Amino acid sequence: MKNRSRLAIFATILSAVTCFGLLSGARAADGDLGGGNTNEGFKALNSLTTGGFNTGLGWYSLFSNSDAFYNTGVGAGALALNDGTTNSAVGAAALLLNTSGSYNNAVGVSALLYNDGGFYNNAVGHSALFNSVDGSENNALGDQAMYENTSGSFNTAIGDDALISCTEGNSNVAIGDEAGTNLVDGEGNIYIGARVNTGGSSEFEFIRIGDDTAFTFPYDTYIAGIFDRSVDLGTALFVYVDDTGKLGTNLVDAAGNKVATPQAMLNESRNQQKRIAELEGTVERLAATVQEQAAQIQKVSAQLEVSKPAPQVVVNKP
């Protein structure tokens, strides 16, 4: 799709719209149409009936809008087939084919061009979200950002060509020019940095920060809030890193089996400390018992001393 000439597509679609428009003899007058509606340009807001607070500025902008409210189309063919509500399109062919989709914002030539029923999408940049048909709640900022998306939702792409090949993946985030360009249908991934790419077209819940290809300079990583901070000994884990930059808390061999690690030593140390703490508690309890018993012995001894008969003196008679 992205290899086709977008100008040719636009020309074909607008030619079809033009032919459809010529079948109607109606011609909306330019200017204030009442009901908060304003138009300027050939066939702009041409089909308006009961809709209100719409603005169509440009050739065939909001052409088919009849009873929908709160739409703004600025540019040739912007929102031409729309009858959804609360959409804003700025740029030639922006939201051109939208029919029932609502609460969309498209800024740039051909932005959200194929959107039909998707809602709450934001596309800023030439051909951003170009092929999206019914995907919803996507945010694409940059020329051709999320260009191939058709039905994916809840994605965020910031940067030229970011997530350009993602067609139906959900909940992905790509920040940086060409970030996540290999992803097609993966979900829950985060890519941060220019040209930060994926390990495959269907990754699931990966986080990649920084371009790790051989064509980049090596990175030094600084993350605040780690050095000289306390970690609970009872739950602390060793963290490892391999030569791909992947982080983890388990070491595995080539077959994927876990191997012995310093973590076992740490766990044993925890167990020893727990046993020592238990022994110390036992010693303290025994010491308290001994002290209590000694006090009882002293008390009994004192009572025995009091109960002893007084010594008698024997007088020897001559």
C-alpha positions in Angstrom: 0.0 0.0 0.0 2.7 2.5 1.0 4.5 2.1 -2.4 1.5 3.4 -4.3 1.4 7.0 -5.3 -0.7 8.8 -2.8 -1.3 11.6 -5.2 -2.7 9.1 -7.7 -5.0 7.6 -5.0 -6.2 11.0 -4.0 -6.9 12.0 -7.6 -8.9 8.8 -8.2 -11.0 9.2 -5.1 -11.7 12.8 -5.7 -12.6 12.1 -9.3 -15.2 9.7 -8.0 -16.5 12.2 -5.5 -16.7 14.8 -8.2 -18.7 12.6 -10.5 -21.1 11.9 -7.6 -21.4 15.5 -6.9 -22.2 16.5 -10.5 -25.3 14.2 -10.4 -26.8 16.6 -8.0 -28.0 20.0 -9.1 -27.9 21.3 -5.5 -25.3 23.9 -4.7 -24.8 25.1 -1.2 -24.3 28.9 -1.0 -21.0 29.9 0.5 -20.9 31.6 3.8 -23.2 31.4 6.8 -25.7 28.5 6.3 -27.4 29.0 9.7 -27.4 26.6 12.6 -23.8 27.4 13.3 -22.7 26.0 9.9 -20.2 27.8 7.7 -18.9 26.8 4.2 -16.5 28.2 1.7 -15.5 26.3 -1.5 -17.1 24.3 -4.3 -19.6 21.8 -2.9 -18.5 22.4 0.7 -21.2 21.2 3.1 -23.3 20.5 0.0 -25.6 17.9 1.6 -26.3 19.7 4.9 -29.8 19.1 6.3 -30.2 19.2 10.1 -26.6 19.1 11.1 -25.2 22.0 13.1 -22.0 23.8 14.0 -20.0 22.4 11.1 -17.4 24.2 9.1 -16.3 23.2 5.6 -13.6 25.2 4.0 -12.3 23.9 0.7 -13.4 22.0 -2.4 -15.8 19.2 -1.5 -15.0 19.6 2.2 -17.7 17.9 4.3 -19.6 17.3 1.0 -21.8 14.4 2.3 -22.3 15.7 5.8 -26.1 16.0 6.4 -27.2 15.7 10.0 -23.9 15.4 11.9 -22.7 18.1 14.3 -19.4 19.7 15.3 -17.2 18.8 12.4 -14.5 20.9 10.8 -13.0 20.2 7.4 -10.3 22.5 6.0 -8.8 21.5 2.7 -9.8 19.9 -0.6 -11.8 16.8 0.1 -11.4 17.0 3.9 -14.1 14.9 5.5 -15.8 14.7 2.1 -17.9 11.6 2.9 -18.4 12.3 6.6 -21.6 11.9 8.5 -20.0 11.2 11.9 -19.7 13.8 14.7 -17.0 15.9 16.3 -14.3 15.3 13.7 -11.6 17.8 12.7 -9.6 17.4 9.5 -7.0 19.9 8.3 -5.3 19.1 5.0 -6.2 17.9 1.5 -8.0 14.5 1.7 -7.7 14.4 5.5 -10.3 12.0 6.8 -11.6 11.8 3.2 -13.5 8.5 3.4 -14.8 8.8 7.0 -18.4 8.0 7.2 -19.5 7.2 10.8 -16.3 7.6 12.7 -16.4 10.3 15.4 -14.1 12.3 17.7 -11.1 12.0 15.2 -8.5 14.7 14.6 -6.4 14.6 11.4 -3.9 17.3 10.5 -1.9 16.8 7.3 -2.4 15.8 3.7 -4.1 12.4 3.6 -4.0 11.9 7.3 -6.5 9.2 8.3 -7.6 9.1 4.7 -9.2 5.6 4.8 -10.8 5.9 8.3 -14.4 4.8 8.1 -15.7 3.9 11.6 -12.8 4.4 13.9 -13.0 6.9 16.7 -10.8 8.9 19.1 -7.9 8.8 16.7 -5.3 11.6 16.5 -3.1 11.8 13.3 -0.7 14.7 12.8 1.6 14.5 9.8 1.5 13.8 6.1 -0.3 10.4 5.6 -0.3 9.6 9.3 -2.7 6.7 10.0 -3.3 6.7 6.2 -4.8 3.2 5.9 -6.6 3.0 9.2 -10.1 1.9 8.6 -11.7 1.0 12.0 -8.8 1.3 14.5 -9.6 3.5 17.5 -7.8 5.5 20.1 -4.5 5.7 18.2 -2.1 8.6 18.4 0.2 9.1 15.4 2.5 12.1 15.2 4.9 12.3 12.3 4.9 11.9 8.5 3.6 8.4 7.7 3.4 7.4 11.4 1.3 4.3 11.6 0.8 4.4 7.9 -0.2 0.8 7.4 -2.5 0.5 10.4 -6.0 -0.9 9.5 -7.6 -2.1 12.7 -5.1 -1.8 15.5 -6.1 0.3 18.5 -4.6 2.0 21.6 -1.2 2.6 19.8 1.0 5.6 20.1 3.6 6.5 17.5 5.7 9.6 17.7 8.2 10.3 14.9 8.3 10.0 11.1 7.6 6.4 10.0 7.1 5.3 13.6 5.2 2.0 13.6 4.8 2.4 9.9 4.2 -1.3 9.2 2.0 -2.1 12.1 -1.4 -3.2 10.7 -3.5 -4.6 13.5 -1.3 -4.6 16.6 -2.7 -3.1 19.8 -1.3 -1.1 22.7 2.2 -0.5 21.2 4.3 2.6 21.9 7.0 3.9 19.6 8.9 7.1 20.2 11.5 8.2 17.6 11.8 8.4 13.9 11.4 4.9 12.4 10.9 3.4 15.8 9.3 0.0 15.6 9.2 -0.1 11.8 9.4 -4.0 11.7 6.4 -4.6 13.9 3.3 -5.8 12.1 0.9 -7.4 14.5 2.6 -7.5 17.9 1.1 -6.2 21.0 2.1 -4.4 24.2 5.5 -3.3 23.0 7.5 -0.2 23.9 10.3 1.2 21.6 12.1 4.3 22.5 14.7 6.0 20.3 15.3 6.7 16.6 15.4 3.5 14.6 14.9 1.3 17.6 13.5 -1.8 16.0 12.0 -5.1 16.8 13.2 -8.7 17.0 10.4 -9.7 14.7 7.1 -8.7 13.3 5.0 -10.2 16.0 6.7 -9.3 19.3 4.6 -9.5 22.4 5.3 -7.2 25.4 8.9 -6.3 24.7 10.6 -3.1 25.9 13.5 -1.8 23.8 15.4 1.4 24.5 18.1 2.6 22.2 19.2 1.3 18.7 21.3 -1.8 19.3 22.4 -2.3 15.6 26.0 -2.5 14.6 25.8 0.9 12.9 25.4 2.9 16.1 27.9 4.1 18.7 27.9 2.1 21.9 25.7 3.6 24.7 26.6 4.5 28.2 23.4 4.2 30.3 22.6 6.5 33.2 19.4 6.0 35.2 18.7 8.1 38.2 17.2 6.5 41.4 19.4 3.4 41.4 22.8 4.1 42.8 23.0 4.4 46.6 19.4 3.4 47.1 18.2 0.8 49.6 16.6 -2.5 48.5 14.7 -4.8 50.7 17.0 -7.8 51.5 13.9 -10.1 51.8 12.8 -9.6 48.2 16.1 -8.4 46.5 17.1 -10.2 43.2 20.3 -10.3 41.2 19.9 -8.7 37.8 21.9 -9.9 34.7 22.5 -8.6 31.2 23.5 -10.5 28.1 25.4 -9.2 25.0 22.1 -8.2 23.3 21.3 -5.8 26.2 18.5 -8.0 27.6 18.0 -7.8 31.3 16.7 -10.6 33.5 16.9 -12.2 36.9 17.4 -15.8 35.7 20.4 -17.4 34.0 19.7 -20.1 31.4 21.8 -22.4 29.3 21.6 -22.8 25.5 18.6 -25.1 26.0 16.8 -22.6 28.1 17.3 -24.4 31.4 17.9 -22.4 34.6 21.4 -22.8 36.0 22.8 -22.2 39.5 23.4 -18.5 40.2 24.5 -16.2 43.0 20.8 -15.8 43.7 20.9 -19.2 45.3 23.6 -18.0 47.6 21.6 -15.0 48.4 18.6 -17.1 49.1 20.6 -19.4 51.4 22.0 -16.3 53.2 18.4 -15.1 53.7 17.5 -18.6 55.1 20.5 -18.5 57.4 19.6 -15.1 58.7 16.1 -16.2 59.3 17.3 -19.3 61.2 19.7 -17.1 63.2 16.9 -14.7 64.0 14.7 -17.6 65.1 17.6 -19.0 67.4 18.1 -15.5 68.8 14.4 -15.4 69.7 14.6 -18.8 71.3 17.6 -17.8 73.3 15.9 -14.6 74.5 12.8 -16.6 75.5 15.0 -19.1 77.4 16.9 -16.3 79.1 13.7 -14.8 80.2 12.5 -18.1 81.6 15.8 -18.6 83.5 15.5 -15.2 85.0 11.9 -15.9 86.1 12.9 -19.2 87.6 15.9 -17.6 89.5 13.5 -15.0 90.9 11.2 -17.8 92.0 14.1 -19.6 93.7 15.1 -16.5 95.5 11.6 -16.0 96.7 11.3 -19.5 98.0 14.7 -19.3 99.7 13.7 -16.1 101.5 10.5 -17.7 102.7 12.4 -20.7 104.1 14.8 -18.4 106.0 11.9 -16.7 107.7 10.2 -20.0 108.7 13.3 -21.4 110.4 12.9 -21.9 114.3 15.0 -19.6 116.5 18.1 -21.2 117.8 17.9 -22.4 121.5 20.7 -22.0 124.1 21.4 -25.1 126.3 22.7 -24.3 129.8 25.0 -26.9 131.3 24.2 -27.5 135.0 27.2 -28.3 137.2 
